[in-house]
Amino acid sequence: MMTSRLAVSACLFDPQGRVLLVKRRNEPFAGRWSLPGGRVEAGESLAQAVHREVLEETGVTACSPTLLRRIEAGDGHNKFVIAVFFGTVEQPAQAGDDAAAVALVDVVALARLAETEGVTPGLVEIVTMAQQRLRETGGALASDRS
């Protein structure tokens, strides 16, 4: 029986309502756009793991990440339970060791990426869900002010 590994990811929005994405350098899903994240290390809380992973992959500090949901994912060889967080980011990002590139993208650009370059499974749905939760918790997105 395959054992699930625990991982985290962060759906972070800048003040303009764009989501922070990383282009994965490594498998699974190398070359696809995804949320920053990775495995939880031994002795680490989910909150510590999400802060560490975001910092390692993008050079930024996640502002008050809140648990959105847990999802199950896998690539056939590995199975993960991913704790997905959402929150905000207020500083410029740069690609770290595990990321080939980083980008802040709006909903139109996200849809274009999903059609052309490829994104990890469920990414668009997770971003949409996180946008809704951010609004519900009082976070205004620039797209709400248009």
Secondary structure, 3 states (H helix, E strand, C coil): CCCEEEEEEEEEECCCCCEEEEEECCCCCCCCEECCEEECCCCCCHHHHHHHHHHHHHCCCCEEEEEEEEEEEECCCCEEEEEEEEEECCCCCCCCCCEEEEEEECHHHHHHHHHHCCECCCHHHHHHHHHHHHHHCCCCCHHHHC
